[in-house]
């Protein structure tokens, strides 16, 4: 019996669930998910049986509360909400702006999104959040959401991660990707803490980057409408942009085989795939790699790429 089959049987015996993937592009890749989700429902045999879609996350373009990445999602929120409701998928609003002030809390568009998504069908929806001010505001006015502590906090010290995991207001915490391979410390977490850790799997940022927080703050300023210059990435390979092939060489990278054979046996189940600022074709390749059985990837590619209604780029 190969190791993957053994791990699946062992996890079933021990009562572990499935890997929950949190996918990018709630508003950015609506058209892709409009075709991908029916495939996932109707042809479950195409996909690894040990994984599920935990959520799809994102924010519309020009969203004042948005952060993390400069948003370009232009899908109608009503259409997005209807799609998530139809397939019972948790929608996560990415409200990770770290520079919000009291005056920003009354933003009409952001509040309207909360009203629309707070209770939207069978799946509980969430908010990915950085600002403590915004956390308290949403908890008070929209109690139907669960909360995810954003990786934009750049929690690079394990003690910081542990402290965040102990905060009751967060259902999940996304640590900085540079903590992904701290196996001895990760394995020492309690079962409750492990269930809250959500690993960022495919970050392409340089592993020793010292300017990550400034990069995120620049995005927050742009979301607030400030006239500021673009952040200049300090990586010597920044001009290449995001490439999955580069991300796979990153010391913090977590591939699907590691999800199954390393992290799940340790008791971790939450895994985030980044890619909101990329093209839909690149994100689709990520979905293929992380979720689709190798022998069925061509079938899934054909179903998606041969759909004349979908413009992948």
C-alpha positions as CSV (number, residue, x, y, z in Angstrom):
1,X,0.0,0.0,0.0
2,X,1.4,3.4,-1.0
3,X,1.9,6.1,1.6
4,X,-1.1,8.2,0.3
5,X,-3.5,5.3,0.6
6,X,-2.2,4.5,4.1
7,X,-2.6,8.1,5.2
8,X,-6.1,8.2,4.0
9,X,-7.0,5.1,5.9
10,X,-5.2,6.2,9.0
11,X,-6.9,9.6,9.0
12,X,-10.3,7.9,8.6
13,X,-9.6,5.7,11.5
14,X,-8.5,8.6,13.7
15,X,-11.5,10.6,12.8
16,X,-9.8,13.4,10.8
17,X,-11.9,15.2,8.2
18,X,-10.9,16.4,4.8
19,X,-8.5,19.2,3.7
20,X,-10.5,22.4,3.3
21,X,-9.2,24.6,0.5
22,X,-9.9,28.3,0.6
23,X,-9.8,29.5,-3.0
24,X,-9.1,33.0,-4.4
25,X,-11.3,35.2,-6.4
26,X,-14.9,35.5,-5.1
27,X,-15.6,38.5,-7.2
28,X,-12.5,38.3,-9.4
29,X,-13.1,34.9,-10.9
30,X,-16.9,34.6,-10.8
31,X,-17.1,33.3,-14.4
32,X,-14.5,30.6,-13.7
33,X,-16.3,29.3,-10.6
34,X,-19.6,29.5,-12.4
35,X,-18.3,26.6,-14.5
36,X,-16.0,25.0,-12.0
37,X,-18.4,24.5,-9.2
38,X,-20.9,22.4,-11.3
39,X,-18.0,20.2,-12.3
40,X,-17.1,19.7,-8.6
41,X,-20.6,18.8,-7.7
42,X,-21.5,16.6,-10.7
43,X,-18.2,14.9,-11.3
44,X,-16.8,14.4,-7.8
45,X,-14.9,11.4,-9.2
46,X,-12.6,13.8,-11.0
47,X,-11.3,15.3,-7.7
48,X,-9.3,14.0,-4.8
49,X,-11.7,12.5,-2.3
50,X,-9.7,13.9,0.6
51,X,-10.3,17.6,-0.1
52,X,-13.3,20.0,-0.2
53,X,-13.9,23.6,-0.9
54,X,-13.8,25.4,2.4
55,X,-14.6,28.8,1.0
56,X,-14.0,31.2,-1.8
57,X,-12.7,34.6,-0.8
58,X,-12.2,38.1,-2.3
59,X,-13.4,41.6,-2.5
60,X,-14.9,43.8,-5.3
61,X,-12.7,46.4,-7.0
62,X,-12.5,49.8,-5.3
63,X,-13.6,48.3,-2.0
64,X,-12.6,50.7,0.8
65,X,-12.4,47.9,3.4
66,X,-10.4,45.7,1.0
67,X,-6.7,44.9,1.5
68,X,-4.1,42.3,0.8
69,X,-4.1,42.7,-2.9
70,X,-5.4,45.5,-5.1
71,X,-8.9,44.2,-6.1
72,X,-10.2,44.1,-9.6
73,X,-13.3,41.9,-9.1
74,X,-16.1,43.4,-11.1
75,X,-18.8,40.6,-10.7
76,X,-22.2,41.7,-9.5
77,X,-22.3,41.0,-5.8
78,X,-25.9,39.7,-6.1
79,X,-24.8,37.2,-8.8
80,X,-21.9,36.1,-6.6
81,X,-24.1,35.6,-3.6
82,X,-26.6,33.6,-5.6
83,X,-23.8,31.3,-6.9
84,X,-22.4,30.7,-3.4
85,X,-25.9,30.0,-2.2
86,X,-26.7,27.6,-5.0
87,X,-23.6,25.5,-4.3
88,X,-23.6,25.9,-0.5
89,X,-20.1,27.4,-0.5
90,X,-18.9,29.7,2.2
91,X,-18.1,33.2,0.9
92,X,-15.4,35.2,2.6
93,X,-15.2,38.9,2.3
94,X,-11.6,40.0,2.2
95,X,-11.7,43.1,4.4
96,X,-8.0,43.1,5.4
97,X,-7.4,46.9,5.2
98,X,-5.0,47.6,8.1
99,X,-5.3,51.4,8.1
100,X,-9.1,52.0,8.7
101,X,-10.2,54.8,10.9
102,X,-13.6,55.4,12.6
103,X,-14.7,57.6,9.7
104,X,-14.3,54.6,7.3
105,X,-16.7,52.3,9.1
106,X,-19.8,53.9,7.6
107,X,-18.7,53.2,4.0
108,X,-22.0,52.3,2.3
109,X,-20.6,49.8,-0.2
110,X,-18.8,47.7,2.4
111,X,-21.8,47.7,4.7
112,X,-24.0,46.7,1.8
113,X,-21.8,43.7,1.2
114,X,-22.1,42.7,4.8
115,X,-25.8,42.9,4.6
116,X,-25.9,40.8,1.5
117,X,-23.5,38.1,2.6
118,X,-24.1,37.9,6.4
119,X,-26.8,35.2,6.0
120,X,-26.9,33.8,2.5
121,X,-28.1,30.3,2.3
122,X,-26.9,27.2,4.1
123,X,-23.2,28.0,4.3
124,X,-21.9,30.3,7.0
125,X,-20.0,33.2,5.5
126,X,-16.8,34.8,6.9
127,X,-14.7,37.9,6.9
128,X,-10.9,38.0,6.5
129,X,-9.8,40.8,8.7
130,X,-6.8,42.8,10.0
131,X,-8.2,45.9,11.7
132,X,-9.3,45.4,15.3
133,X,-11.5,48.5,14.9
134,X,-13.3,46.8,11.9
135,X,-13.5,43.5,13.8
136,X,-15.5,45.1,16.6
137,X,-17.7,47.0,14.2
138,X,-18.7,44.0,12.2
139,X,-19.1,41.7,15.3
140,X,-21.5,44.2,16.7
141,X,-23.6,44.9,13.6
142,X,-23.3,41.7,11.6
143,X,-23.1,38.8,14.1
144,X,-23.7,36.2,11.5
145,X,-20.1,36.1,10.2
146,X,-17.2,34.1,11.4
147,X,-13.7,35.8,11.3
148,X,-10.3,34.9,9.9
149,X,-7.2,36.6,11.1
150,X,-5.5,37.8,7.9
151,X,-1.9,36.9,6.8
152,X,-1.5,40.6,6.2
153,X,-0.7,40.9,9.9
154,X,2.7,39.3,9.0
155,X,2.9,37.0,12.1
156,X,6.4,35.8,11.6
157,X,7.2,34.8,15.2
158,X,5.7,31.6,16.4
159,X,4.7,33.2,19.8
160,X,2.7,35.7,17.8
161,X,0.9,32.9,16.0
162,X,0.1,31.1,19.3
163,X,-1.3,34.2,20.9
164,X,-3.5,34.8,17.8
165,X,-4.7,31.2,17.9
166,X,-5.8,31.7,21.5
167,X,-8.1,34.6,20.6
168,X,-11.7,33.4,20.7
169,X,-13.0,35.8,18.1
170,X,-11.1,34.1,15.3
171,X,-12.2,30.8,13.9
172,X,-9.1,30.6,11.7
173,X,-5.7,32.3,11.7
174,X,-3.5,32.5,8.6
175,X,0.1,32.7,9.7
176,X,2.9,34.2,7.7
177,X,4.0,31.6,5.1
178,X,7.5,31.5,6.7
179,X,6.1,29.5,9.6
180,X,4.8,26.8,7.3
181,X,7.7,24.4,8.0
182,X,8.1,24.9,11.7
183,X,7.0,21.3,12.2
184,X,8.2,20.8,15.7
185,X,6.4,23.8,17.0
186,X,3.4,23.2,14.9
187,X,3.0,19.6,16.1
188,X,3.2,20.8,19.7
189,X,0.0,22.9,19.3
190,X,-3.1,21.6,20.9
191,X,-5.8,20.0,18.8
192,X,-8.0,23.1,19.2
193,X,-5.2,25.3,18.0
194,X,-4.3,23.1,15.0
195,X,-7.9,23.2,13.8
196,X,-7.6,27.0,13.6
197,X,-4.4,27.2,11.6
198,X,-4.9,28.0,7.9
199,X,-1.8,27.6,5.9
200,X,-1.0,29.9,3.0
201,X,0.3,27.3,0.5
202,X,1.6,28.9,-2.6
203,X,3.1,32.3,-1.7
204,X,5.6,33.5,-4.3
205,X,7.1,36.3,-2.2
206,X,10.8,36.0,-1.4
207,X,11.2,33.9,1.8
208,X,13.6,36.4,3.4
209,X,11.5,39.5,2.4
210,X,11.8,42.2,5.0
211,X,9.3,44.6,3.4
212,X,6.1,42.5,3.3
213,X,4.1,44.6,5.8
214,X,4.9,47.8,3.9
215,X,3.6,46.1,0.7
216,X,0.3,45.3,2.4
217,X,0.0,48.8,3.8
218,X,0.5,50.3,0.4
219,X,-2.5,48.2,-0.8
220,X,-4.5,49.5,2.1
221,X,-3.7,53.1,1.2
222,X,-4.8,52.5,-2.4
223,X,-8.0,51.0,-1.2
224,X,-8.7,54.1,0.9
225,X,-8.2,56.2,-2.3
226,X,-4.9,57.8,-1.2
227,X,-2.8,59.1,-4.0
228,X,0.4,57.2,-3.4
229,X,3.1,55.5,-5.5
230,X,3.1,51.8,-6.1
231,X,5.1,49.8,-3.7
232,X,8.5,48.8,-5.1
233,X,9.1,45.1,-4.4
234,X,12.6,44.5,-3.0
235,X,12.9,41.1,-4.6
236,X,15.6,40.9,-7.3
237,X,13.2,38.8,-9.4
238,X,10.2,41.1,-9.0
239,X,9.9,41.8,-12.7
240,X,9.0,38.2,-13.3
241,X,5.7,38.6,-11.5
242,X,3.9,35.7,-9.9
243,X,4.8,32.3,-11.3
244,X,3.5,29.1,-9.8
245,X,6.7,27.4,-10.9
246,X,8.6,29.9,-8.8
247,X,6.2,29.5,-5.8
248,X,6.9,25.7,-5.9
249,X,10.5,26.4,-5.2
250,X,9.8,28.6,-2.2
251,X,10.9,27.1,1.1
252,X,7.4,27.8,2.5
253,X,5.5,26.1,-0.4
254,X,2.9,23.4,0.5
255,X,1.9,21.2,-2.4
256,X,-1.0,18.8,-2.5
257,X,1.1,15.8,-1.6
258,X,2.4,17.6,1.5
259,X,-1.2,18.6,2.4
260,X,-2.1,14.9,2.4
261,X,1.0,13.2,3.6
262,X,2.4,15.7,6.1
263,X,-0.1,18.3,7.4
264,X,-3.3,16.3,7.6
265,X,-1.8,13.4,9.6
266,X,-0.5,16.1,12.0
267,X,-4.1,17.3,12.5
268,X,-4.2,20.3,10.2
269,X,-7.1,20.8,7.8
270,X,-7.2,24.4,6.5
271,X,-5.3,25.5,3.5
272,X,-5.4,28.8,1.6
273,X,-4.5,29.2,-2.1
274,X,-3.5,32.7,-3.1
275,X,-4.1,34.2,-6.5
276,X,-6.7,37.0,-6.5
277,X,-4.4,39.4,-8.5
278,X,-3.6,36.8,-11.1
279,X,-5.3,35.8,-14.3
280,X,-8.1,33.2,-14.2
281,X,-6.0,30.7,-16.3
282,X,-3.3,30.7,-13.7
283,X,-5.8,30.2,-10.9
284,X,-7.4,27.4,-12.9
285,X,-4.0,25.6,-13.1
286,X,-3.8,25.9,-9.3
287,X,-7.2,24.3,-8.9
288,X,-6.1,21.5,-11.2
289,X,-2.9,20.9,-9.2
290,X,-4.5,21.0,-5.7
291,X,-7.8,19.4,-6.3
292,X,-8.0,17.3,-9.5
293,X,-6.8,13.8,-9.9
294,X,-4.0,13.7,-12.5
295,X,-5.8,11.2,-14.7
296,X,-8.8,13.6,-14.9
297,X,-7.0,16.9,-15.4
298,X,-7.3,16.8,-19.2
299,X,-11.1,16.2,-18.9
300,X,-11.5,19.1,-16.5
301,X,-9.3,21.3,-18.8
302,X,-11.5,20.5,-21.8
303,X,-14.7,21.2,-19.9
304,X,-13.4,24.6,-18.9
305,X,-11.2,25.7,-21.8
306,X,-13.7,24.6,-24.5
307,X,-16.5,26.6,-22.9
308,X,-16.9,29.4,-25.5
309,X,-18.6,31.6,-22.9
310,X,-15.6,31.7,-20.6
311,X,-12.7,34.1,-21.4
312,X,-9.7,32.7,-19.6
313,X,-6.6,34.8,-19.6
